[in-house]
Amino acid sequence: MKDHEIAMTVNTLRGIAIDYGRTQQLRCRISGFITPILQKERNNLKAAVGALKNLYDALPHPLAWPNEQMGAVREAKEVISRMNEKKI
């Protein structure tokens, strides 16, 4: 999310809290507002991870790289492995 989108989200959540803070509807109203935003952000993250995986797969074999770049390849593999474990 961009900074202005975060600010708008916070302002909207504040308004919901003011309007529904003393009612049983507060949780439902917040959930109804924030769930689509979180789903969109998760989809954006999945797309970014997919693009990183495709980029990694397109790289030449790590053994063909100079030694100073080997650490970066190992690090990228570890990041992708951790992402797969979290099932992002």
Backbone torsions as a table, in degrees:
resi	resn	phi	psi	omega
1	MET	NA	144.7	176.4
2	LYS	-81.0	160.7	-176.4
3	ASP	-56.2	-43.4	-178.3
4	HIS	-68.3	-30.3	177.1
5	GLU	-69.7	-38.2	176.2
6	ILE	-63.5	-44.4	179.6
7	ALA	-61.3	-43.0	178.6
8	MET	-64.3	-39.6	179.3
9	THR	-63.4	-46.4	179.3
10	VAL	-61.6	-43.3	179.3
11	ASN	-62.4	-40.8	178.4
12	THR	-65.6	-43.6	178.0
13	LEU	-62.3	-37.6	176.8
14	ARG	-62.3	-44.9	178.5
15	GLY	-61.1	-41.6	177.5
16	ILE	-62.7	-42.8	-179.9
17	ALA	-63.4	-39.6	178.6
18	ILE	-66.5	-45.4	-176.3
19	ASP	-71.5	-37.1	-171.6
20	TYR	-119.1	10.8	-175.3
21	GLY	-59.3	-28.7	-178.2
22	ARG	-107.1	22.4	180.0
23	THR	-123.4	168.2	177.1
24	GLN	-76.8	-9.3	-176.1
25	GLN	-86.0	-6.6	-173.3
26	LEU	-56.1	-52.1	-177.8
27	ARG	-60.5	-42.7	-179.6
28	CYS	-64.6	-41.9	-179.5
29	ARG	-66.1	-43.7	178.8
30	ILE	-64.7	-44.7	-180.0
31	SER	-60.7	-43.9	179.9
32	GLY	-63.3	-31.0	179.3
33	PHE	-82.2	-43.5	-169.5
34	ILE	-86.0	-27.8	-176.7
35	THR	-57.3	-48.8	178.7
36	PRO	-61.9	-34.5	178.7
37	ILE	-65.2	-46.2	-179.5
38	LEU	-66.0	-37.8	177.8
39	GLN	-64.1	-41.2	178.7
40	LYS	-62.7	-44.5	179.7
41	GLU	-64.6	-38.1	178.1
42	ARG	-65.2	-41.7	177.7
43	ASN	-63.0	-39.6	176.9
44	ASN	-62.8	-40.5	179.5
45	LEU	-66.5	-41.3	177.5
46	LYS	-60.7	-41.7	179.5
47	ALA	-64.5	-40.9	179.1
48	ALA	-65.3	-41.8	178.2
49	VAL	-63.7	-41.8	177.6
50	GLY	-60.7	-41.7	178.6
51	ALA	-65.1	-40.0	177.5
52	LEU	-64.3	-40.5	178.1
53	LYS	-63.3	-43.2	178.1
54	ASN	-62.7	-41.5	178.1
55	LEU	-63.2	-44.8	179.4
56	TYR	-60.7	-44.1	-179.6
57	ASP	-64.4	-28.1	-178.9
58	ALA	-81.7	-11.7	-179.2
59	LEU	-69.6	151.5	175.3
60	PRO	-65.2	161.8	-179.0
61	HIS	-57.1	134.8	-176.2
62	PRO	-56.6	-30.1	-178.2
63	LEU	-66.7	-19.8	180.0
64	ALA	-83.5	-6.7	-176.2
65	TRP	-89.6	153.7	173.1
66	PRO	-62.5	155.5	-174.8
67	ASN	-55.9	-37.8	-176.7
68	GLU	-66.4	-19.8	179.6
69	GLN	-92.1	-11.6	-178.8
70	MET	-62.1	-37.5	179.2
71	GLY	-61.2	-39.2	179.2
72	ALA	-65.0	-38.6	179.3
73	VAL	-66.6	-45.2	178.3
74	ARG	-60.3	-43.1	-179.6
75	GLU	-63.1	-42.5	178.1
76	ALA	-62.6	-41.1	178.1
77	LYS	-62.2	-41.5	180.0
78	GLU	-64.7	-41.5	179.1
79	VAL	-62.9	-46.6	179.7
80	ILE	-63.9	-39.9	178.3
81	SER	-62.3	-44.0	178.4
82	ARG	-64.4	-38.0	178.8
83	MET	-64.5	-40.2	178.6
84	ASN	-65.3	-36.8	178.7
85	GLU	-65.2	-36.2	-180.0
86	LYS	-81.3	-9.9	-179.7
87	LYS	53.5	54.7	179.3
88	ILE	-70.8	NA	NA
